[in-house]
Amino acid sequence: MKVRIYQPSKTTMQSGRAKTSGWLLEYEIETPRRAEPLMGWISSGDTLNQVRLRFDSKEAAIAFAEKKGWACDVAESHTRRVTPKSYADNFRSDRPRIGRF
């Protein structure tokens, strides 16, 4: 069985970074998805694609996958770069001008 381990990014609907410090373990899809003939919904015969396991660290998630004998694909997270700005920077006279103002 193959699993994917990654650190989730924040959703587009949230402004904070809550629930992004942990690591997730998801199962890879083993059966192809298909359209259900009656309703047209996309379905799959594999119910493990709905399972997400949360871990506090990447090492804990890898140890769990190795203990179960699963092959894991680890996606490294990107570091967030913050450029510090102050409110006074909005009124600087030496900043580049945009538009006609």
The 8 nearest C-alpha neighbors of each residue, nearest first, counted from 0:
[[1, 69, 70, 2, 26, 27, 68, 29],
 [0, 2, 70, 27, 69, 71, 26, 3],
 [3, 1, 26, 71, 27, 25, 70, 72],
 [2, 4, 72, 25, 71, 24, 73, 26],
 [5, 3, 24, 73, 23, 72, 74, 25],
 [6, 4, 74, 23, 22, 73, 7, 3],
 [5, 7, 22, 76, 23, 21, 8, 19],
 [8, 6, 19, 5, 9, 22, 23, 21],
 [9, 7, 19, 10, 6, 16, 18, 76],
 [8, 10, 16, 19, 11, 7, 13, 17],
 [9, 11, 12, 13, 8, 14, 7, 16],
 [10, 12, 13, 9, 14, 8, 15, 16],
 [11, 13, 10, 14, 9, 15, 16, 8],
 [14, 12, 11, 15, 10, 9, 16, 17],
 [13, 15, 12, 16, 11, 9, 10, 17],
 [16, 14, 13, 17, 9, 18, 10, 12],
 [15, 17, 9, 19, 18, 14, 13, 8],
 [16, 18, 19, 15, 9, 20, 13, 14],
 [19, 17, 20, 16, 21, 9, 7, 8],
 [18, 20, 7, 17, 21, 8, 16, 9],
 [19, 21, 18, 22, 6, 17, 55, 7],
 [22, 20, 55, 19, 54, 56, 6, 18],
 [21, 23, 6, 54, 5, 53, 57, 56],
 [24, 22, 53, 5, 4, 52, 6, 54],
 [23, 25, 4, 52, 3, 51, 53, 2],
 [26, 24, 51, 3, 2, 23, 50, 27],
 [25, 27, 2, 48, 3, 1, 47, 28],
 [26, 28, 2, 1, 29, 25, 3, 48],
 [29, 27, 30, 48, 26, 45, 31, 47],
 [30, 28, 27, 31, 45, 0, 26, 1],
 [29, 31, 28, 45, 44, 32, 43, 33],
 [32, 30, 33, 43, 29, 28, 44, 45],
 [33, 31, 43, 42, 41, 30, 34, 44],
 [34, 32, 41, 42, 43, 35, 31, 40],
 [33, 35, 41, 39, 40, 42, 36, 32],
 [34, 36, 39, 40, 37, 38, 41, 42],
 [35, 37, 39, 38, 34, 40, 33, 41],
 [38, 36, 35, 39, 40, 34, 41, 42],
 [39, 37, 40, 36, 35, 34, 41, 42],
 [38, 40, 35, 34, 36, 37, 41, 42],
 [41, 39, 35, 34, 38, 42, 36, 37],
 [40, 42, 34, 33, 35, 32, 39, 43],
 [43, 41, 33, 32, 34, 40, 35, 44],
 [44, 42, 32, 45, 33, 31, 30, 41],
 [43, 45, 46, 30, 42, 32, 31, 29],
 [44, 46, 43, 47, 30, 48, 29, 28],
 [47, 45, 48, 49, 44, 43, 50, 28],
 [46, 48, 49, 50, 45, 26, 28, 27],
 [47, 49, 46, 50, 26, 28, 45, 27],
 [50, 48, 47, 46, 51, 25, 26, 45],
 [51, 49, 47, 48, 25, 52, 26, 46],
 [52, 50, 25, 24, 23, 53, 49, 26],
 [51, 53, 24, 23, 50, 54, 25, 22],
 [54, 52, 23, 22, 24, 51, 21, 55],
 [55, 53, 22, 56, 21, 60, 23, 59],
 [56, 54, 21, 22, 53, 59, 57, 20],
 [57, 55, 59, 58, 54, 22, 21, 60],
 [56, 58, 60, 59, 22, 61, 55, 54],
 [57, 59, 61, 56, 60, 62, 63, 55],
 [60, 58, 62, 56, 57, 61, 63, 54],
 [61, 59, 63, 57, 58, 62, 54, 64],
 [60, 62, 58, 64, 63, 59, 65, 57],
 [63, 61, 59, 65, 60, 64, 66, 58],
 [62, 64, 66, 60, 61, 65, 59, 67],
 [65, 63, 61, 69, 67, 66, 62, 68],
 [64, 66, 68, 62, 67, 63, 69, 61],
 [65, 67, 63, 64, 68, 62, 69, 61],
 [66, 68, 64, 65, 69, 63, 62, 70],
 [69, 67, 65, 66, 64, 70, 0, 63],
 [70, 68, 64, 0, 67, 1, 65, 71],
 [69, 71, 1, 2, 0, 68, 72, 64],
 [72, 70, 2, 3, 1, 69, 73, 64],
 [71, 73, 3, 4, 2, 74, 70, 1],
 [74, 72, 4, 5, 3, 75, 71, 61],
 [75, 73, 5, 4, 76, 72, 3, 6],
 [76, 74, 73, 5, 77, 6, 4, 57],
 [77, 75, 6, 74, 78, 5, 7, 8],
 [76, 78, 79, 75, 6, 80, 8, 74],
 [79, 77, 80, 76, 75, 81, 8, 6],
 [78, 80, 81, 77, 76, 82, 8, 16],
 [81, 79, 78, 82, 77, 83, 76, 84],
 [82, 80, 83, 79, 84, 78, 85, 77],
 [81, 83, 84, 80, 79, 85, 88, 78],
 [84, 82, 81, 85, 80, 86, 88, 87],
 [85, 83, 82, 88, 86, 87, 81, 89],
 [84, 86, 87, 88, 83, 89, 82, 90],
 [85, 87, 88, 89, 84, 90, 91, 83],
 [86, 88, 89, 85, 90, 91, 84, 92],
 [89, 87, 91, 90, 86, 85, 84, 94],
 [90, 88, 87, 91, 86, 85, 94, 92],
 [91, 89, 88, 87, 92, 86, 94, 93],
 [92, 90, 88, 93, 89, 94, 87, 95],
 [91, 93, 94, 90, 95, 89, 88, 96],
 [94, 92, 91, 95, 96, 90, 88, 89],
 [93, 95, 92, 91, 96, 88, 90, 89],
 [96, 94, 97, 93, 92, 91, 98, 100],
 [95, 97, 94, 98, 100, 99, 93, 92],
 [98, 96, 95, 99, 100, 94, 93, 89],
 [97, 99, 100, 96, 95, 94, 92, 93],
 [100, 98, 97, 96, 95, 94, 92, 93],
 [99, 98, 97, 96, 95, 92, 94, 90]]
